[in-house]
Amino acid sequence: MSAETSFKKTIREQPWDWKTKNEYEEVTLRQQPYLHGHYRNAYDQRDYDVFDPRYTKLKCSNWEGFRDPKKFWYTTYVSNRKKLAEEVEKGFEYARELQVIENLRPQWVNALRDLYTPLRHLEYGENVQMQYVIRYALGTPIEQCATFQAYDKTGRAQWISLWGMNMEEHHGDFLSHGKQVLMEEPAYQPLRSYVEEILVTEDWAEVLVAENLTFDLLLGNLMYRKLNQEAMKHGDTHLSILNLTIQKQMDWHRDWAFSLFGYLAKDTAESRWDYLKSLGYENWPGDYRWGLTLSDPRETPEEELSNAEIIGEWVSKWYPKAFEAVLSLSSLFEKHGIAIDVPSALKEIEEENIIPAYKKHGVPFKSNQLV
């Protein structure tokens, strides 16, 4: 009879500091099973388990060590987002009562029809791939943030749709026109292509870089902040209140993602299996219940680059693409006479919003990456 494998349980016996334990940690940590999952992934050609460290190139000594800066868990998230939804609903209601929508100038209305309405499709596309992150991410604190962000993006697409329906009551077609713009307008094709490329990106951590650390910072600050300044000049509180609410979501999306990659950039793990080893599974032979052993992780080559180097490569890959995609909107801004110089606005966004965030969290961002 073979000897039973002895497991070390040092981390599992004390997964957090009991003196500083809080409600967020109590309902968040150690919810994800890393071994002996209840089902096998039958639709992935890679011979990996359900929650396998090889779904990302990044290494981590403790996937449960990340903390959401807002410490959102289900109850606190729902309570917070309920207040945001009420802000949008009341803003729309006030706009109707004050007859803001029907009194908007035709030139401004036509600009929004082309520029703003298609955003709902981009938001939904990003939501779809954020669900991919939810599926493959390691560590419940990370998965939980991705889940709430996916909800935010679904809700944002719905808000923009509702905004478009309000506009249609007085200004003709918006929603179907927005889809046509997304599919046919040359200025929107780089944005559409960017989101489509995200949808086929396999590394879940790279998806977060492509969305939160690059694209959303550029497009979000341009369309939900810079455009708001023009909305106020036109007396469009119908749009401006929606954008103010979206900005609150954007700030959290930025903060949790930068906190995560700042955490990972500093991690010194040498192997993607360091975390499982710390749980006492360094000799784990596979999930015995299925009568087979998955591909031996020890036969999988380790990444030679550090986390900081991998993250830097991803930023170098995605940031220029995101910049060029958002820059393509310049022609639509010019066409409709909107007083925003898009190249100048994007450089200002870089200097005021993007570079400070990268520096604050110690995430690699070289100046020669700026377009």
N, C-alpha and C positions, 0 to 999 in steps of 0.2 A: 504494500500500500504506500502510495506516495505521500510525502509529508505535506501537511496543509500549509498554504502560503500565509506567512505572518504579515499583517499590515500595520504600518505605523499610523497612529491616529492623533498626532500632536495638534495639527491645525483643526481637525474636525471636532476635537473635544472642546476647543475654545475658539470658535470662528470669529469672535470680536471681543473687544475689551468690555467686560460686563459693567465696569464702572462708568463707561461712557455710552452704553447701549441706549438707543432711542427708538421711538416708534417706527421711524423710517427703516432702520436697519432690521428691526425685529420682523417686519413683514416682507423684507426684500432679500436678505442674504440667504444663501444656501438653498435656494428654491430650484435651481437647475441641476438635474442629475448628470454627472460627468461619466458615470459608468453604469452598466447594467440597465440601459434604457428599456422602456417597455415595448419599443418596436424598432425595427431595423429600417434604415433608409433604403428603399427598394428602387428609387427613381434617380439615383445619382450614379453615374458611371464610375466615379471614384470609389474605391473600396474603403470608405470611411464610416465611422460610427455616427450616431445621431448628433452628438455634440463632440466634434473632433477638433483638436487644436490646429489641424492642417487646413482648415477652411480659411485661414488668414496667414500671411507671411510673418506677421508680428508675433513676438514672443512675450510672455508675461509670467512673472513669478507668482502672481496672485490675481486671477481674473475677478475675484470678488472684492478686490481692494479699492476699486473705483467708487466714488461717491458723487451723486448728482448734486450740484451746487444748490439747487432748490429743494432737494430731498423730497421730490414728488413720489408719492405712492398713490394707489388708486383713489382713495378718498380725498386727499389733498389736491390731486390733479383735477378730478371731476369738479370739486368745489371751486377751484380757481377758474377753470374753463367755463363753468356755468356763468360766472360773473362777466367774463369776456363776451359770451354769447348774448347776455342781457345788454351789454353796452352796444353791440352791433344792432340788436333788435330795436332798442330805444332810439339809436341814431337814425335808423331807417324810418322809424315812426315819426320822429321830429321833422325829418326831411319832407315827408309827405304832408304833415300838418302845415308846415311853413311854405309849402309849394316850391321847394327848392328844385326838385327834379324837372318840373315842366318849364321852369324859367331859366334853365341852363342855355347858354349860347350854342347855336348849331355847330360852330367851328370846334368848340370844346367837346361837344357830344360826339362828333365824328372822330375826333382824335382818340377818345376813350374807346370807341367802338373798335378801332383798329389796334390800339396799343394795349389796352387793359383786359379786355374780354378774353383773349386767348390764354391769359395767365392761368385760368382755371385748369386747362389741359396739362400745362407744365407741372402745376402743383400735384395733380392727380398722378401723373407719371412718376414723379419723385416719391409719392406715397407708395406706389406699387413696389418700387425697389427698396424702400425702407422696410417693407414687410419681409423682403429677402434678408435684410440685416437682422430682423427679429428672429427669423428662423435659424440663422447660422451663427449669430454672435455668441460669444462665451461670457458667462457671468451675468447673473440676473440683474445687477444694477445697470449694466449696459443695455441688455435687452429691454428693460423696463423703460429707459429713456427713449429708445428707438420706437417702442410701441406707442408711447405718448406723442412722439413727433409724427408718427404716421397718422394718428387721430387728428392732430393739428392740421396736417396737410389735406386730409379728406374734408375736414370742416372748412378749411380755407377755400377749397374748390367749391364747396357748397355756398359759402358766403358770396363769393364772386358771381356764382350762378344766380343767387337771389338778387344781388345788386343788378345784374343784367336784366332780370325779369322786371325789376322796378323801372329800369330805364326804358324797357320795351313798351310800357304802358303809355309813354308819351313821345317816344322818339324812334319808333320802328324797330326793325330786327336788330338784335344784339347777339344772342347765343349761337344761332346757326352761322351768322356772319363771323363770329369769333373762331369757330371751327374752320371755316373756309380760309381765314387769314392764316391760321396755323398750318394748314395743308398747302397753301398756294403762295402766300406772300413771301417774296425773296428775303425780306428783312427778318422773318421769323424762322427761316429754315436752319440757320446755325443753332438756334436755341432748341428747336425740335430735334436736330441731330444729336446735340449734346445729351439731352435727356434719354434719347434712344440708346446712346452708347452706355450711359449709366445702367440701363436696363439689362445689358448683357455683360456687366462687370461681375466677376465671380467672387472676388475677395471682399467679404463684407466690410472690413475696415477701410478698404479703398473706396467703397461706395460712400462711406461717411465723409471721406476727404473730398470726393467729387461733388457732394451735395453741400455739406455744412461749412467746410473750410474754404470753399472757392465760389461755386455757382450762386448759392443763396446769399452770400455776402455781397456779391456784385449786383445781381439782378434784384434782390430784395431791397437793398438800400436805394437803388435807382428808382424802382417802381412803387415802393411803399413808403419811401421817405422823401426823396428828391421830387417825385411827381406830386407829392402832397403839398409842397410849397406852391405849385402852380394851381392845384385844386382850390386852395384858399383864395388865390387871386381872382378866381372865377366864382367865388361864393359857393363852391361845391362841398358843402358839409356832408352831403350824402356819401361821397367817396372818402373824404378826409377822416371821418369818424371810423369807417371801416379800416382804413390804413393805419390809424393810430392803434387800433386793437391788434392788427396783424403784427405791428412792430413789437408788441409785448411778447408774442410768440417767437418772433425772430431772435430777440435778445436771448431768450432761454435756449433756443436751438444752438446759437453760437456758443453760449457759455458752457453748456454741458459737453459739446463736442470738443472744444478747446481744452477743457479740463481733462477729458479722456485722453486726448493725444499728448497733452503735457505729461500726464501720468505715465503713458506708455513710452514716451521718448526718454524718460529718465530710468526706465526699468532696465536692469542689467542681466536679465535672464539669458542664458546661453542656449537654451533648447526650448522648443515649443511644448516639450513635455515636462518642463520643470514644475509646473503647478501640480500635475498629477503625481509626480514624484514626491512633492511636499505633502501630499495627502496619504502617502504610504503605498502607492501603486506602482513603484518602479519595476516590480517583477510581474505585473499583471499580464497574463497570457492571452486575454481576449474574453469575450462574453460566452461563458461555457454553455448557456442555455440553448444556444442556437446550433450547437454541434459543429461550429467552425470558428476559426480565429480570423479576424480581419487582417488586412495587410499589417505586417509588423511595423509599428511606428519607428523602431530602431533602424529599419532599413530605408527610411525616408531621409534623404539628405537634408541637413539643417541649413537654414538661411545663413549665409556668411556675413551679410550686412547687419548692422545694428538697427534697432527700431528707429532711431533718429534718422539714419541714412535711408531706410525704406520709406518713411513718411516724407522725407525731403524729396525723394524720387517721385512719389505720388503727387506732391504739390507741384513739382516741376512739370509733370505731365498734364495735370488737369487745370491748373490756374491759367496758363496762356489760352487754352481752349475756351474756358469760361469767359475770360476777358474779351476775346474776339467774338464770341457768340453774343454777348450782351452789347458789345460795340456795334453790332450789325443793326441794332434798333435806331441808330442815328438817322437813317434815311426816313423813317416814319416820324421821328420827332421833327425833322426839318420839313417834311411834307405837310404836316399839320400846324406848322408855325409855333411849336411849343418852345418857350424861351429857356431851354436847357441844352447846353452844349455837352453832348454825351461823353466825348473823350475827356473833357475837363472834369465832368462830374465823376467819372470813374476814377480818375487820378486822385481826386479829392476824397473819394470813398476809401481808396487804398491808404492814403496818408492818415485819415482821421479814424477809420474803423478797422481796417484789415491789418496793417502793419502793427499797430499797438496791441491787437489781440494776439498775434503771433509772438511778439516779444514778451508779453506778459506771461504766457504759458510755456515759453521756451520751446516752441515748435519751430522746426527749421523753415526759413523763408529767406532766400537770398535776393538781394536787390536786383540782380540781373535776370530774375524771373519776371520782373514787371515788364509789361508790354509797352 
